[in-house]
Amino acid sequence: MNFQLKSRQQGVSFIGLIFVAGVLACAGVIGAQVFPTAVEYQAVLKAADKAKVGSTPLDVRTIFDKAAQIDDIKSITGKDLEITKEGDKVVVSFAYTKEIHLAGPAYLLLKYAGKSK
């Protein structure tokens, strides 16, 4: 009596592999579209920190617009800034949205907000 154990193949099927590759490809495409907006947000934060040294709202907006021109910031301008004073410090805050078209009627809406430190 010779019994042989049949070993079963284990692993991912071809259909499963195609599905996982498709999901990863979609995530990569969306990530490639989101990454530049995140980089621009960091540039806006840096420009807001530079702009807080202005003594008047006009100075703050001018400094921000110059920094935005250098860093190629297109989402927000100096007119969109909210300038307040907390104690003796100038605080520059901002908020804006970015829409990324995905497919058909589907969009990805990103809301960015921040303030100077």
C-alpha positions in Angstrom: 0.0 0.0 0.0 1.7 3.0 -1.3 0.0 6.2 -0.6 1.2 9.4 -2.3 0.1 12.7 -1.0 -0.9 15.0 -3.7 0.6 18.4 -3.1 -1.7 21.3 -4.0 -0.3 24.3 -5.8 -0.4 27.5 -3.8 -0.1 31.1 -4.9 -1.9 33.8 -6.7 -4.0 33.0 -9.8 -3.5 35.0 -13.0 -6.8 36.8 -12.5 -5.8 37.7 -9.0 -2.5 39.0 -10.2 -4.1 41.2 -12.9 -6.6 42.6 -10.3 -3.8 43.5 -7.9 -1.7 45.0 -10.7 -4.8 47.1 -11.8 -5.4 48.4 -8.2 -1.7 49.3 -7.8 -1.7 51.0 -11.2 -4.8 53.1 -10.3 -3.3 54.0 -6.9 0.0 55.0 -8.7 -1.8 57.3 -11.2 -3.8 59.0 -8.4 -0.6 59.3 -6.3 1.2 60.9 -9.2 -1.5 63.5 -9.5 -1.7 64.2 -5.8 2.0 64.5 -5.2 2.5 67.9 -7.0 -0.4 69.4 -5.0 1.3 68.3 -1.8 4.6 69.8 -2.9 2.8 73.1 -3.8 1.2 73.1 -0.3 4.6 72.9 1.3 5.7 75.8 -0.9 2.6 77.8 0.2 3.5 77.1 3.9 7.0 78.3 3.3 5.8 81.5 1.5 3.4 82.2 4.4 6.2 81.9 6.9 8.3 84.3 4.8 5.4 86.7 4.5 4.7 87.0 8.2 7.7 89.4 8.6 5.7 92.2 6.9 4.4 95.0 9.1 1.2 95.8 7.2 -1.2 93.6 5.3 -0.1 95.1 2.0 3.6 94.2 2.9 2.5 90.6 3.8 0.6 90.2 0.6 3.5 91.6 -1.5 6.1 89.3 0.2 3.8 86.3 -0.3 3.2 87.2 -4.0 7.0 87.5 -4.6 7.6 84.1 -2.9 4.7 82.6 -4.9 6.2 83.8 -8.1 9.6 82.3 -7.3 8.1 78.9 -6.2 5.5 78.9 -9.0 2.5 78.8 -6.7 -0.7 79.0 -8.8 -3.4 77.9 -6.4 -3.5 80.9 -4.1 -2.4 84.6 -4.2 -1.8 87.3 -1.7 -5.4 88.4 -1.9 -6.5 85.1 -0.6 -4.6 85.3 2.6 -6.1 86.0 6.0 -3.8 88.2 8.1 -4.3 88.5 11.8 -2.3 89.6 14.8 -1.9 87.4 17.9 -0.2 89.4 20.5 2.7 91.1 18.8 3.1 88.4 16.0 1.6 88.5 12.6 -0.2 85.3 11.7 -0.8 84.5 8.0 -3.5 81.8 7.4 -4.8 80.4 4.2 -7.2 77.7 2.8 -7.8 76.5 -0.7 -9.0 73.5 -2.6 -7.7 71.5 -5.6 -9.8 69.3 -7.8 -8.2 66.3 -9.7 -10.3 64.8 -12.5 -10.3 61.0 -12.1 -12.6 59.6 -14.8 -16.0 60.6 -16.2 -17.9 62.6 -13.6 -15.5 61.6 -10.7 -13.2 64.1 -9.1 -10.9 64.0 -6.2 -11.3 67.1 -4.0 -8.3 68.1 -1.8 -8.7 70.7 0.8 -5.6 72.4 2.1 -5.4 74.9 5.0 -2.6 76.2 7.1 -1.0 79.1 8.9 2.4 80.5 9.6 4.2 79.4 12.6 
